[in-house]
Amino acid sequence: MKILYRDSNGSTFAGGEMAEPQRLCVSFGLLVKYWVTTIKLFLRASVVVVPFGFGMFNACASTTLSASELVPSSPGQVTYSPSDESAAILKLAVLNDATDHHEKARVLYDLLRSDEFNQNASVSSAVNLAVLGRYDEAKTAFTTIVSKGDVRAATYAQFWQLWLTAKTFKGSVTALQKELEEKVSHLKPQTAYQQKLVDVYAGIGSVDSVFAEIAKLTFDERSRRDARVEMAFFAGGYLEFVHKDLIGAKQLYVRELPWSSESIERPLLEQAINAL
C-alpha cells in the first residue's frame, strides 16, 4: 500500500516524493500538547532529507495544511485529507514510520482524537501497531476499519485480518486453515489478483497465480510495484505461518523488497526477512 498526499497547491505526491519544498507550520498550542508527550514537535525546515529504502526520502510539509478532497487511487493506495494541526501530526507520524521511527510515530497517532482519524489515517495507524508487534490492538483497529471504511480500505483491512490470524494463531495448522477459510468466505476482493490471494488463504490457490494476475494489469509501473509488494507481504504470510514454507516465504520477501521503498508494508518485509 502506498501513501499519497495532496499539498496546498493541489499536487499529489507519494511518501517518497513531493512537488516543491515548503515549510511545516505548527501552532504553539500543538507544540505544548506534543511536548507533554515527551517528544518535541517543532519543524521549520524547508526540506528534510533522510535515507529511505534504496534511495532518498524527501519529506516536505505544506505551509498551508488545509483540507483537501480524497484523491481517487488504484487498489492498495491510500490518500489523506486531514486539515490544520491534525494534518501536521499525521504527516509527521507517516514520516516517522517511513524513516523507521515507529515508536515516535505511535505517539503522534495517539495524539489524534478519534474524530480526527479519517479511514486513511486509521489504516496507517493500524499498520504501525502491527510493525510494533502490538497485534491485539492491530486486530481491533483493522476490525474497526472493516466496519467503517470504504470498500478499498475495508478490503485491505480484511487481508490484514487474515495475516494477523495466521501470525498469532495458537492451535494446529488444520484448525488455523479452518479459521482462515471462514474468514475468506466474508471477503469480497476488488481485483483479480486479490481474488487469487483469497484463493491462497482458502488453501486452493498458488502464490504464483497472484503475481501472474498482477502482470496482466495495465497499471503504471509504480502502482504495479506497489501491488506486488502488498501481495508479497500477505502471500508470504501464508507461506510462512500456514504452509510453513519458510524458505519460500523469505525468497518471496527478498525478491519484492527492492520495490518497496514507498510501500507501507516495507518495514514488515524487512522484519520478516531478518527473522527468517
Secondary structure as GFF3:
##gff-version 3
##sequence-region A 1 276
A	DSSP	beta_strand	2	6	.	.	.	ID=ss1
A	DSSP	beta_strand	12	14	.	.	.	ID=ss2
A	DSSP	alpha_helix	28	36	.	.	.	ID=ss3
A	DSSP	beta_strand	48	52	.	.	.	ID=ss4
A	DSSP	beta_strand	55	59	.	.	.	ID=ss5
A	DSSP	beta_strand	77	79	.	.	.	ID=ss6
A	DSSP	alpha_helix	84	98	.	.	.	ID=ss7
A	DSSP	alpha_helix	102	111	.	.	.	ID=ss8
A	DSSP	three_ten_helix	114	116	.	.	.	ID=ss9
A	DSSP	alpha_helix	119	131	.	.	.	ID=ss10
A	DSSP	alpha_helix	135	148	.	.	.	ID=ss11
A	DSSP	alpha_helix	151	168	.	.	.	ID=ss12
A	DSSP	alpha_helix	173	184	.	.	.	ID=ss13
A	DSSP	alpha_helix	192	201	.	.	.	ID=ss14
A	DSSP	alpha_helix	207	216	.	.	.	ID=ss15
A	DSSP	alpha_helix	221	237	.	.	.	ID=ss16
A	DSSP	pi_helix	238	242	.	.	.	ID=ss17
A	DSSP	alpha_helix	246	256	.	.	.	ID=ss18
A	DSSP	three_ten_helix	257	259	.	.	.	ID=ss19
A	DSSP	alpha_helix	266	275	.	.	.	ID=ss20
###
